[in-house]
Amino acid sequence: MRLKLNEGWRFSLDGVHFVEVKLPHEVLWENVKEKVKHVVYEKKLDLRGYEKKRILLHFHGVDYIARIFVNDSEVFQHEGGYDDFKVDITRQLKFNGNDVVKVLVSDVDLSERSDVVAGKQDWYGNACGIIQQVELWIVDEVHVDSMKAFPRKDLKSVDCEVRFSDGTCHEFEVFLLDPFGKEVLREKIKQSRFTLQLENALTWDLSHPYLYKFIVEFNDERIETRFGFRYIETRDDKILLNGEPVYIFGALDQNFYADTHYTLPDRERLLDEMLKAKEMGLNLLRYHVKIPDQDYLEVADELGILVWMDLPYARQLDEKGRNYLEKLLENVLNRYANHPSFVMLSLINETWGVDLTENATEETKEWIRKFYEKAKTLDSTRLYVDNSACPWNYHVVSDVDDYHFYNAFPYHNEQWKKRIQDFATGEYKTFFEPPNRKLPKIVSEFGVWGLSDPKAWLGEWSKFPISVMGNTFEGSEPVRAIEKMVEFHNIDDLIYQAQLHQFLGLKYQAEVMRLYPSISGYVITEFSDIAWEANGLLDYNRSPKSFHHLMKTINQPIVCIIPNHRSLLLEGQMYEAEVYLANNTSKKFEATLIVRTERKVLKQTRVEIKPWSVEKITDVKAQLEPNAQNVFVELFEGERLLSRNFYPIMVLRENKRALDIVWVNKENFSDEELLCMREDEKIYGMLDFSGDWLSAITIFNTKRQLNIAALLWDLGQLATANLLVPKTFGPISSQNSLISKIIGWGYAVASLLYVREGKEGERILTTLKECEVSKRLIEEIV
C-alpha cells in the first residue's frame, strides 16, 4: 500500500507554536533565517495492525537539509533540495496509534553560499520546507522498489525493469491495460529485466496522448504506473517523435507562483495553465533549472505536452556540487522514467556554475563530456543537452544545437535577423569543436517584455526589489515603479501597449526563425511572468495577457510570412511584399493563397505546398485603401482555412501643417532640460537603454484612431541609437513625450519624440531619422 501523505501536517517556526498545513509547503527562508535554525513539520501516524509490515516514508523533495525523527529518535539526514529519497522508519515505530514523525528542515543563506545547488532561488527568493509531496509505503519485507518501461523505436516492444527491495529476482505477474482500461497483455515473469510486445499499440503523441497502465502483482500487492508508446530521436536537423518530424513551439517555465512561491499550488491550477499552453499552440514546456513535481509530468502526459527539463545549478559548482548533480541526474531518470512527456534534459544552463567560455579548461570540458555520456548510458531514450548555451559560451557534446538570443524589438530587428541567419547557416559558433553530425537547431530562449495589470496582482512579490545572483537592486520594486508609471502615463493604456509590444515582438522574431528550415523550433521566454520579470505569455497569476487568443497565429505549423513587410506607407505609395510559406508538417497539398486587407483582395493564387519546406510563393504589388488597418495572408484547402496571418498597415497622409521639427543628434544638441544620449550609454551605473533582455517597451501617447501596431512595427526602421532624457534622469512627462522608450518596470524612461510648448508655439524634438516617413509619422502623432 502506497499512500499520499500530504494532509494533516503541523508546521512551526519555533517548535512550540504550530499551525496545520498541507504538503507541499514552504516558507521563504529570508523571513525566518535570523530567528530560527530550522522549521519543524510533524505528523501523527496510526499504524495499528501493520506491525508485520515495513513502513517507509518517500520524500519527493525537501529543501535543503532534512533531519527525520520518529518518536524523537533521529533516523535519517538528507542534504539536497531536488532528489527524492526513502526512509525506513519501521524500527522506531510503536504501532500504538500515536507514532509521531518529525522533520526538521534547515537551509543556508544563498548570498553567502554560492556552492549550493539551488536553481533560481537566488533570483526570486530562497525556499525552505517540504517542497514536494510525501508518500507512506506500507509494504512487505520484500517488495517492488521501482518499475520502469522504455518503449523501443518499433513502438510495439517495451523494455521493462522491475526491481525488488532485496536486489534479487522474484516471480510476479505483469499485465497491461490499454488507454480505455481493457487488459491487452498478461504474463508471469521471474527476472528483473524483460521485454513485452504489443501489436497495434496506440502511440502517445501531441494530438493523441494515449497512456497505458503497466501493472505488477506481487504477493498481495498491486503496483501500477503509466507509460506511453512514444520514441524521441534526432535525424539530421530534425527532432522526430514516433518517426515523424516535429517542430518545437515551446515556452520556458520557471514554475514559481505569486501565492505558493516555489511549490505547486494544486493539480487543478496546473491543468488550467497547461490547457492555456495548448490554446496558444505550444507543444513543449522547458522546465527551468528546477525538478518538477510528479503532478506536473502526469498532467503533461495526459494533455500531450513535451517537457524539457534543466538540472538546477550552483553559482560556483565545486566537486561536491558536481557529485550532487550526477547523483540527481540518475535520481531524475529513475524517478521519471515512465513519463512519455519527458523527452529532453539539459545538464547545465548558460555555463552557470562552470566555465564553458573560451577560457574553459580541458578538465571542465571532459567533465561535461562524461556527464553527457553518463546520461546517454543511463537512459538512451531521451535527448540531452550538455550546456544550453548563450553568447560567449559553448557546447561540448549535445543531441541538440540550442542557443539563447535576446534582441530588442523593434530597435534591433536587423541584429536579430543577422544572428538568426548566422545561427541557421552555422556561421555562429555554438560548439568548441564542430559536432561530427548534423544536429537539430533550436533557439531555446528568446523573447520580449509585456507588463502585467497591477489591478490583478496577488501576493507580496511586487514589494520586493530585483535580486539577481545574490545582488539586490534597491528602488526596483514593481509596486514603486508602477506608482511612477501612473504619473507618466494612463496605466490601462500603458499595460495594453506594453502587451501589444510583446506580441508584435514575438511575432516578428518567431517569423524570422521560421524562414530557416535548419531551425527545428524555439522556446519563448517565458510561459508566465515571474515576480518582476514581465516577459510571460501569462501573467504571474497565470491569467492570459491581451494577446492570448492571437498566439496561435505565431505557433501554427503552417504559416505564411511577409518578411519584408513595411507597415508605414506614404499616401499614393504602392504596397510591395514577398510572401513565403513555412510548412513544418509532413503534409503535401495544393491550396489557394489570398492576400487582402479588410475590404480588398490584393492577390489570389494557387500554390503547391511541399512537406517540411520554406519557399517564396508569390510577390504582391497593390494599392491599398487609405484606411486599411491590416494585411491578411490566408491559405485555404478547398473551403477549409489552413492558416491565417496578419500584418498591421497604415497609410500616412500628407499634412500641410507647418511643424517646427528639430532633428536631434548627440553631436549638435544643446538644451536646458534634456540631454541626448546613445542607447548603449550606462545609466545609474549599470543599466542602458538597449533593452535586449531587460526589455525596452515603446509607448505612444497619441490619438487612439491611429494604428499603434503599425507605428510600432516600422519604428525600428526610423529609430536611431540616440534618445532624449531629462538631465536629472528623473521622471519624464508623457504629455510631452509622444514616443517613449521604457526600460523594464519604468526604471528608466527616454523619449524619441518630445513636444515642448513655447511662446511661439510647439517645438518638436526627435531622434528619429530625418526622412519623409518620419516627418509624416510625426504629423500624424502630433
C-alpha positions in Angstrom: 0.0 0.0 0.0 1.4 3.3 -1.1 -0.5 6.4 0.1 -0.2 10.1 -0.3 0.8 11.7 3.0 0.2 15.3 2.2 -2.7 16.2 4.5 -2.7 17.0 8.3 0.8 18.1 8.9 1.6 20.6 11.6 4.2 23.3 11.0 6.1 25.5 13.3 8.8 28.1 13.1 9.9 27.7 16.7 8.9 24.1 17.6 6.3 25.4 20.1 3.5 27.2 18.2 2.1 25.0 15.4 -0.4 25.5 12.5 -1.9 22.9 10.3 -0.5 22.8 6.7 -0.9 20.7 3.6 2.1 19.5 1.6 3.8 20.6 -0.5 4.7 23.5 1.7 7.5 26.1 2.0 8.5 29.2 3.8 10.7 31.9 2.4 14.0 31.4 4.3 14.6 35.2 4.2 11.7 35.6 6.6 13.0 33.3 9.3 16.8 32.9 8.9 17.5 35.4 11.6 15.0 33.9 14.1 15.4 30.1 14.0 17.8 27.4 12.9 15.2 25.3 11.3 11.5 24.9 10.7 9.5 21.9 12.0 7.0 19.6 10.4 5.1 17.0 12.5 2.6 14.3 11.6 0.9 11.7 13.8 0.6 8.2 12.2 -1.9 5.5 13.2 -0.3 2.3 12.0 -2.0 -0.2 14.3 -2.5 -3.6 12.5 0.6 -3.1 10.4 3.2 -4.5 12.9 4.4 -7.1 10.4 4.9 -4.7 7.6 7.8 -2.4 6.6 7.0 1.2 6.8 8.8 3.7 4.6 8.5 7.4 4.0 9.1 8.5 0.4 10.0 12.2 0.3 9.9 13.7 -3.2 11.8 16.9 -2.3 12.9 18.7 0.8 14.8 21.9 0.6 17.6 22.0 1.8 18.7 19.8 4.8 16.2 17.4 6.3 16.6 15.6 9.6 13.9 12.9 10.1 12.8 11.8 13.6 10.3 9.1 14.6 9.1 9.2 18.2 12.0 11.6 19.0 14.7 9.2 17.6 16.6 10.6 14.6 16.5 8.0 11.8 17.9 9.8 8.7 19.5 13.0 7.5 19.5 14.2 3.9 21.1 17.2 2.1 19.9 18.4 -1.3 16.6 20.0 -2.3 15.8 18.2 -5.5 16.3 14.4 -5.3 13.7 12.1 -3.8 14.6 9.7 -1.1 13.1 6.9 1.0 13.4 6.4 4.8 12.7 3.1 6.5 11.1 4.0 9.9 9.9 0.5 10.9 12.2 0.0 13.9 11.3 3.3 15.5 7.6 2.8 15.4 5.5 1.7 18.4 2.3 0.9 16.3 0.1 2.2 19.1 -1.7 4.8 17.1 0.4 7.7 18.4 3.6 7.4 16.4 4.9 10.9 15.5 7.1 11.8 12.6 9.0 15.0 12.9 11.0 16.6 10.1 13.4 19.4 10.9 14.3 21.4 7.7 17.1 23.9 7.6 18.6 26.0 4.9 21.6 28.2 4.1 22.0 31.8 3.1 22.5 31.6 -0.6 24.0 35.1 -0.7 26.9 33.6 1.3 26.9 30.1 -0.2 27.5 30.2 -4.0 28.3 26.5 -3.9 24.8 25.3 -3.0 22.7 23.7 -5.9 19.6 25.9 -5.5 18.5 26.9 -9.0 16.9 30.3 -9.3 16.2 30.6 -5.6 19.0 33.1 -5.6 17.0 35.3 -8.0 13.4 35.0 -6.7 13.7 34.0 -3.1 15.2 31.1 -1.2 12.6 28.4 -0.5 12.7 26.2 2.6 10.5 23.3 3.5 8.9 20.1 2.3 8.5 21.5 -1.2 7.1 18.3 -2.8 4.8 15.6 -1.7 5.4 12.7 0.7 4.2 9.1 0.4 3.7 6.5 3.1 4.7 3.0 1.9 3.2 0.1 3.9 4.9 -2.9 2.3 6.2 -6.4 2.9 9.8 -7.1 3.8 10.4 -7.9 0.1 8.5 -5.5 -2.1 8.7 -3.9 -5.5 11.0 -0.9 -5.2 10.7 0.5 -8.8 9.3 -0.3 -12.2 10.3 1.2 -15.5 9.1 0.9 -19.1 11.1 2.1 -22.1 9.3 1.7 -25.5 11.5 0.9 -28.4 11.7 2.6 -31.8 9.3 -0.1 -33.3 6.5 1.3 -31.0 5.4 -2.2 -30.1 8.2 -3.5 -27.9 8.7 -2.2 -24.3 11.9 -2.9 -22.4 10.9 -3.2 -18.7 12.7 -3.3 -15.4 11.2 -4.3 -12.1 13.5 -4.1 -9.1 12.8 -5.5 -5.6 13.9 -4.2 -2.3 16.3 -7.1 -1.7 18.0 -6.7 -5.0 17.1 -10.2 -6.2 14.6 -11.6 -8.7 11.2 -12.9 -7.7 8.3 -14.3 -9.7 5.5 -11.8 -10.3 2.6 -11.2 -12.7 2.7 -8.3 -15.1 -0.1 -7.0 -17.3 -1.0 -4.0 -19.5 -4.3 -2.1 -19.7 -4.9 0.0 -22.8 -6.0 3.6 -22.6 -9.6 2.5 -22.3 -9.0 0.2 -19.4 -9.0 -3.1 -21.4 -6.5 -5.8 -20.5 -4.3 -6.4 -23.5 -1.4 -8.4 -22.1 -0.7 -10.7 -19.1 2.4 -12.7 -18.3 4.3 -14.3 -15.4 7.9 -13.1 -15.1 10.9 -14.1 -13.0 13.6 -11.7 -14.0 14.3 -8.0 -13.3 14.7 -7.0 -17.0 12.4 -8.3 -19.7 10.6 -7.2 -22.9 6.9 -7.0 -23.6 5.5 -6.8 -27.1 2.1 -5.5 -28.1 1.0 -5.4 -31.7 -1.1 -2.4 -32.9 -0.3 -0.3 -29.9 -1.8 3.1 -29.7 1.0 5.7 -29.7 1.4 8.7 -27.4 1.8 11.9 -29.4 0.8 15.6 -29.2 -2.7 15.1 -30.6 -3.5 11.7 -29.1 -1.6 11.2 -25.8 -2.6 7.6 -25.2 -1.4 6.2 -21.9 -1.2 2.5 -21.0 -1.1 1.1 -17.4 1.8 -1.1 -16.6 0.8 -3.3 -13.6 2.8 -5.7 -11.4 1.2 -8.0 -8.9 3.5 -9.5 -6.3 2.3 -11.3 -3.2 -0.8 -9.3 -2.1 0.3 -6.0 -3.6 -0.6 -4.5 -6.9 1.6 -1.7 -8.1 0.9 0.3 -11.2 2.4 3.1 -13.3 1.5 4.7 -16.7 3.6 5.0 -19.8 3.1 5.8 -23.5 4.3 4.2 -26.6 6.5 7.0 -27.9 10.0 7.4 -29.2 12.0 10.6 -29.4 15.2 10.9 -31.6 17.0 13.2 -33.9 17.8 12.7 -37.6 20.0 15.3 -39.2 18.4 18.7 -38.4 15.0 17.3 -37.3 13.6 16.1 -34.0 11.4 13.0 -34.6 8.5 11.9 -32.4 7.5 8.4 -33.3 9.4 8.6 -36.6 7.7 11.9 -37.7 9.5 15.3 -37.6 8.0 17.7 -35.0 8.6 21.5 -34.8 9.1 22.7 -31.3 6.8 25.5 -30.2 8.0 25.9 -26.6 8.0 28.2 -23.6 10.3 28.4 -20.7 8.5 27.6 -17.5 10.2 28.7 -14.2 7.2 27.5 -12.3 7.2 30.0 -9.4 3.8 31.2 -8.1 2.7 34.5 -6.6 1.0 32.8 -3.7 2.8 29.5 -3.1 6.2 30.6 -4.5 8.4 27.5 -5.1 5.7 24.9 -4.7 3.0 23.6 -7.0 -0.4 25.0 -5.8 -2.7 22.1 -6.8 -3.3 19.8 -9.8 -6.4 21.8 -10.9 -4.5 25.0 -11.4 -1.7 23.2 -13.1 -4.2 21.6 -15.5 -5.7 25.0 -16.2 -2.4 26.6 -17.1 -1.3 23.7 -19.3 -4.5 23.9 -21.2 -3.7 27.6 -21.8 -0.4 26.5 -23.2 -2.2 24.3 -25.7 -4.6 27.1 -26.6 -1.6 29.2 -27.5 -0.2 26.5 -29.8 2.6 25.5 -27.5 3.7 21.8 -27.6 6.7 22.0 -25.2 7.5 23.5 -21.8 11.1 23.9 -20.8 11.1 23.3 -17.0 13.8 25.7 -16.0 16.6 24.8 -13.5 14.3 23.0 -11.2 12.9 19.5 -10.8 9.2 19.2 -11.4 6.6 17.7 -9.1 5.1 14.4 -10.1 1.8 16.0 -10.9 3.5 18.3 -13.5 4.6 15.4 -15.6 1.4 13.5 -15.1 -0.7 16.4 -16.5 1.7 16.9 -19.4 1.4 13.1 -20.1 -2.4 13.4 -20.2 -2.5 16.5 -22.4 0.2 15.7 -24.8 2.8 18.4 -23.9 6.5 17.7 -24.3 8.7 18.6 -21.3 12.4 19.6 -21.5 14.0 19.7 -18.0 17.0 21.7 -16.8 19.0 20.5 -13.9 19.3 23.2 -11.2 22.7 24.9 -10.7 25.0 26.4 -8.2 26.7 29.7 -8.9 30.1 28.1 -8.2 29.9 24.3 -8.8 32.6 22.7 -6.7 33.4 18.9 -6.5 30.5 18.3 -4.0 28.1 20.2 -6.3 29.2 18.2 -9.3 28.7 15.0 -7.5 25.3 16.0 -6.4 24.3 16.9 -10.0 25.5 13.5 -11.2 23.5 11.8 -8.4 20.5 14.0 -9.2 20.7 13.0 -12.9 20.4 9.4 -12.0 17.7 10.1 -9.5 15.6 12.0 -12.0 16.0 9.5 -14.8 14.9 6.7 -12.4 12.0 8.7 -10.9 10.5 10.0 -14.2 11.5 7.1 -16.5 7.9 6.2 -17.4 6.6 9.7 -18.4 6.3 10.0 -22.2 6.1 13.8 -21.9 9.7 13.9 -20.5 11.8 14.0 -23.7 14.8 16.2 -23.1 17.2 17.3 -20.3 19.8 20.0 -20.0 22.7 19.3 -17.7 24.0 22.9 -17.4 22.3 26.2 -18.4 24.3 29.1 -19.8 27.5 27.8 -18.2 26.1 28.7 -14.8 28.4 27.2 -12.1 31.1 26.1 -14.6 33.2 27.9 -17.1 32.3 26.9 -20.7 33.6 30.1 -22.3 36.8 30.3 -24.4 38.6 30.1 -21.1 37.2 26.7 -20.3 39.8 24.1 -19.1 40.2 20.7 -20.7 39.2 19.2 -17.3 35.9 21.1 -17.3 35.1 20.1 -20.9 36.0 16.5 -20.1 33.7 16.5 -17.1 30.8 17.8 -19.3 31.5 15.2 -21.9 31.5 12.4 -19.3 28.3 13.8 -17.7 26.6 13.7 -21.1 27.8 10.2 -21.7 26.6 9.1 -18.3 23.1 10.4 -19.2 23.1 8.5 -22.5 24.2 5.3 -20.7 21.5 5.6 -18.0 18.7 6.3 -20.4 19.3 6.4 -24.2 15.6 7.0 -24.9 15.8 10.8 -24.3 17.7 13.7 -25.7 20.4 15.5 -23.7 21.9 19.0 -23.9 25.3 19.4 -22.2 25.1 23.2 -21.8 22.1 25.2 -23.0 24.3 28.0 -24.3 24.1 31.7 -24.8 26.5 34.3 -26.3 30.2 33.7 -25.3 29.7 30.1 -24.1 29.5 26.9 -26.0 28.5 23.2 -26.3 31.0 20.4 -25.9 28.7 17.5 -27.0 25.0 17.5 -27.3 22.0 15.9 -29.1 20.6 19.3 -30.0 22.4 22.5 -31.1 20.4 25.0 -28.9 21.2 28.7 -28.2 19.8 31.7 -26.4 19.4 35.1 -28.2 17.8 38.3 -27.0 17.3 41.4 -29.1 15.0 44.4 -28.5 12.0 44.8 -30.8 11.7 46.8 -33.0 15.0 48.6 -32.4 17.4 45.7 -33.0 15.5 43.8 -35.7 18.5 43.9 -38.1 20.7 42.4 -35.3 18.1 39.7 -34.7 17.9 38.8 -38.4 21.7 38.6 -38.7 22.0 36.4 -35.6 19.3 34.0 -36.7 20.8 33.8 -40.2 24.2 33.1 -38.8 22.9 30.5 -36.3 20.8 28.8 -39.0 23.6 28.6 -41.5 26.3 27.5 -39.0 28.2 30.8 -39.2 27.6 31.5 -35.5 29.9 29.5 -33.2 27.9 27.3 -30.8 30.4 24.4 -30.1 34.0 24.4 -29.0 34.6 21.9 -31.8 32.1 21.4 -34.6 30.0 18.3 -34.0 30.6 15.2 -36.1 27.0 15.0 -37.2 24.2 17.3 -38.3 22.0 18.4 -35.3 18.6 20.0 -34.9 18.9 23.7 -34.1 16.6 25.3 -31.5 16.6 28.9 -30.3 15.9 27.7 -26.7 15.4 31.2 -25.2 14.2 34.4 -26.8 11.5 37.0 -26.0 10.5 40.5 -25.1 8.6 42.0 -22.2 5.0 43.0 -21.7 3.9 44.3 -18.4 1.0 42.9 -16.3 -2.0 44.7 -15.0 -1.3 45.8 -11.4 -5.0 45.6 -10.6 -4.8 41.8 -10.6 -1.5 41.4 -8.7 -1.6 38.8 -5.9 0.9 38.2 -3.1 3.7 40.3 -1.8 6.2 39.9 -4.7 5.7 43.4 -6.1 7.1 44.9 -2.9 10.5 43.2 -3.3 13.3 44.7 -5.4 15.1 42.8 -8.2 17.5 40.3 -6.8 19.8 38.5 -9.2 22.6 36.1 -8.3 22.7 37.4 -4.8 22.7 41.1 -5.8 19.8 43.3 -4.8 18.9 46.5 -6.7 17.2 48.9 -4.3 14.4 51.0 -5.6 13.5 48.4 -8.3 10.3 47.2 -6.6 7.5 46.9 -9.2 5.0 48.5 -6.9 7.2 51.6 -6.6 7.9 51.6 -10.3 4.2 51.4 -11.2 3.4 54.4 -9.0 5.9 56.4 -11.0 4.4 55.0 -14.3 0.9 56.2 -13.3 2.3 59.7 -13.2 3.9 59.1 -16.5 1.0 57.7 -18.5 -2.6 56.3 -18.3 -2.0 53.0 -16.7 -4.6 50.9 -18.6 -3.3 52.3 -21.9 0.3 51.7 -20.8 -0.4 48.0 -20.0 -2.3 47.5 -23.3 0.5 49.0 -25.3 3.2 47.0 -23.4 1.4 43.8 -24.2 0.9 44.8 -27.8 4.6 45.4 -28.0 5.3 42.0 -26.6 3.1 40.2 -29.0 4.4 42.0 -32.1 8.0 41.4 -31.0 7.3 37.7 -30.5 5.6 37.5 -33.9 8.4 39.3 -35.7 11.2 37.2 -34.1 9.4 33.9 -34.5 8.7 34.6 -38.2 12.4 35.3 -38.8 13.2 31.8 -37.4 10.5 30.1 -39.4 12.2 31.2 -42.6 15.1 28.8 -42.0 14.4 25.1 -42.5 17.5 24.2 -40.5 15.9 25.6 -37.3 13.7 23.0 -35.7 11.9 25.1 -33.1 12.1 27.7 -30.5 11.4 28.3 -26.8 9.8 31.6 -25.8 11.0 33.3 -22.6 8.7 32.7 -21.0 5.4 30.8 -20.1 4.4 33.1 -17.2 5.7 36.3 -15.6 7.8 35.6 -12.5 8.0 38.4 -9.9 9.5 41.5 -11.6 10.3 39.6 -14.8 7.4 40.5 -17.1 8.1 38.6 -20.3 5.5 35.9 -19.7 2.8 34.8 -22.1 0.6 34.6 -19.0 1.0 37.0 -16.0 2.3 35.8 -12.6 -1.3 34.7 -11.6 -1.4 32.6 -14.8 -4.1 34.9 -16.3 -3.9 35.5 -20.0 -2.4 38.7 -21.4 -4.4 40.6 -24.0 -2.8 38.7 -27.0 -3.6 35.2 -25.7 -6.1 34.4 -28.4 -3.6 35.5 -31.1 -0.7 33.3 -30.1 -1.8 30.6 -32.4 -1.1 32.8 -35.4 2.6 32.6 -34.2 2.6 29.0 -33.2 0.9 27.4 -36.2 2.7 24.6 -38.1 1.8 26.1 -41.5 2.3 29.8 -41.7 2.5 32.5 -44.5 5.1 35.1 -43.8 5.9 38.5 -45.3 9.5 39.0 -44.2 9.8 42.5 -45.9 6.5 43.9 -44.7 6.6 47.7 -44.3 3.7 48.9 -42.1 4.0 52.7 -42.9 3.2 53.8 -46.4 3.2 57.3 -47.8 -0.1 58.2 -49.4 -0.1 57.0 -53.1 2.7 54.6 -52.5 2.3 51.0 -53.7 2.4 48.2 -51.2 5.0 45.7 -52.2 5.7 42.4 -50.5 7.2 38.9 -50.9 5.1 36.1 -49.4 6.8 33.0 -48.1 5.3 29.8 -46.8 6.8 27.7 -44.0 5.3 24.2 -43.8 6.5 22.4 -40.7 4.4 19.3 -41.3 4.7 16.2 -43.4 1.6 17.4 -45.4 1.8 17.8 -49.2 -1.1 19.7 -50.8 -2.4 22.3 -53.1 -4.0 25.4 -51.7 -5.3 28.8 -52.5 -3.4 31.8 -51.2 -5.3 35.1 -50.6 -3.6 38.3 -49.6 -6.1 41.0 -48.6 -6.9 44.0 -46.5 -10.2 44.3 -44.6 -12.0 45.4 -47.8 -9.8 44.5 -50.7 -8.2 41.4 -52.2 -4.7 42.2 -53.2 -3.7 38.8 -54.6 -5.2 35.4 -55.1 -3.2 32.4 -56.5 -2.9 28.6 -56.4 0.1 27.2 -54.7 1.6 23.8 -54.3 2.9 23.1 -50.8 5.8 20.7 -50.1 6.3 18.9 -46.8 8.8 20.5 -44.4 9.7 23.3 -46.6 10.2 27.1 -46.7 9.6 28.7 -50.0 8.8 32.0 -51.5 5.4 31.5 -53.2 4.4 34.9 -54.7 5.0 38.7 -54.9 2.4 41.3 -54.1 2.2 44.8 -55.5 -1.0 46.7 -55.0 -2.6 50.0 -54.0 -4.1 50.0 -50.5 -7.2 51.9 -49.5 -6.3 54.9 -47.3 -7.9 53.5 -44.1 -6.6 49.9 -44.3 -5.6 48.5 -40.9 -4.1 45.1 -41.7 -2.8 43.0 -44.5 -4.1 39.4 -44.1 -2.4 36.3 -45.6 -4.6 33.3 -45.7 -4.3 29.8 -47.0 -7.3 27.7 -48.0 -7.5 24.0 -48.8 -10.8 24.0 -50.6 -13.1 25.9 -48.3 -11.1 25.0 -45.2 -8.9 27.7 -43.7 -5.5 26.2 -43.1 -3.6 29.2 -41.9 -4.1 33.0 -41.3 -1.5 35.6 -40.6 -1.8 39.4 -40.4 0.4 42.5 -40.5 -0.5 46.0 -39.3 -0.6 48.7 -42.0 -1.1 52.4 -42.0 -1.2 55.0 -44.9 0.4 58.2 -43.9 -1.4 61.2 -45.4 0.3 64.4 -46.4 -0.4 67.1 -43.9 0.1 70.8 -45.0 0.5 71.9 -41.4 3.9 73.6 -40.8 5.8 72.0 -37.9 8.9 73.2 -36.1 10.9 69.9 -36.0 14.4 69.7 -34.6 16.2 66.5 -35.8 18.4 65.8 -32.8 21.7 64.0 -32.7 24.2 63.8 -30.0 26.8 66.0 -31.6 24.7 69.1 -32.2 22.1 69.1 -29.4 22.1 71.5 -26.5 19.1 72.1 -24.2 18.4 73.3 -20.7 16.2 70.4 -19.7 17.1 67.5 -21.9 20.2 65.5 -22.8 20.8 63.5 -25.9 22.5 60.1 -25.2 23.1 56.9 -27.0 21.1 53.8 -26.1 24.3 51.9 -25.1 25.5 54.5 -22.6 25.2 53.4 -18.9 22.6 55.0 -16.6 22.6 54.6 -12.9 26.0 52.9 -13.3 24.6 49.6 -14.6 21.7 49.8 -17.0 21.4 51.2 -20.5 18.5 51.8 -22.9 19.3 49.0 -25.4 16.7 46.7 -23.8 17.8 43.4 -25.3 16.9 41.4 -22.2 15.5 43.7 -19.5 13.2 44.8 -22.3 12.7 48.2 -23.9 8.9 48.8 -24.2 7.7 51.5 -26.6 4.7 53.6 -25.6 2.9 56.1 -27.8 0.9 59.0 -26.4 -1.3 59.8 -29.4 -4.8 59.7 -30.9 -6.4 56.3 -30.5 -7.7 56.2 -34.1 -4.1 55.7 -35.2 -3.0 52.1 -35.7 -0.4 51.9 -33.0 0.6 48.4 -34.1 1.6 49.8 -37.5 3.5 52.7 -35.8 5.4 50.2 -33.7 6.1 47.6 -36.4 8.2 50.0 -38.5 9.7 52.1 -35.7 12.9 50.2 -35.8 13.4 51.4 -39.4 13.1 55.0 -38.2 14.8 55.0 -34.8 18.4 55.9 -34.3 20.7 55.0 -31.5 20.1 58.4 -29.9 17.5 59.2 -27.1 16.3 62.2 -25.2 16.4 62.0 -21.4 16.0 64.6 -18.6 19.3 65.9 -17.5 18.5 64.9 -13.9 17.5 61.3 -15.1 14.3 62.0 -13.2 10.7 61.4 -14.5 9.6 62.4 -17.9 6.1 63.6 -18.8 4.1 61.5 -21.2 2.2 64.7 -22.2 5.4 65.9 -23.7 7.0 62.6 -24.7 4.8 61.2 -27.5 7.1 58.2 -28.2 8.7 56.9 -25.1 11.1 54.0 -24.5 10.7 52.4 -21.1 13.2 50.0 -19.6 11.6 47.2 -17.5 9.1 48.5 -15.0 9.9 52.1 -15.6 13.4 52.0 -14.1 14.4 54.5 -16.8 12.4 56.3 -19.4 13.6 58.1 -22.6 11.9 59.9 -25.5 12.2 59.5 -29.2 9.6 62.3 -29.9 9.3 65.2 -27.5 6.9 68.2 -27.9 7.6 71.4 -26.0 5.1 74.3 -25.8 6.6 77.7 -26.1 5.6 81.3 -26.7 6.0 80.8 -30.4 4.0 77.5 -30.5 5.1 73.9 -30.5 8.6 72.8 -30.9 9.2 69.2 -31.7 12.4 67.4 -30.7 13.0 64.0 -32.2 15.9 61.5 -32.5 14.1 59.7 -35.4 15.9 59.6 -38.8 15.3 62.6 -40.9 13.2 61.3 -43.8 9.7 61.8 -45.3 8.2 58.8 -43.5 9.4 60.2 -40.1 8.0 63.6 -41.0 4.6 62.2 -42.0 4.6 60.0 -38.9 5.3 63.0 -36.6 2.5 64.9 -38.4 0.0 62.1 -37.6 1.0 61.7 -34.0 1.2 65.4 -33.1 
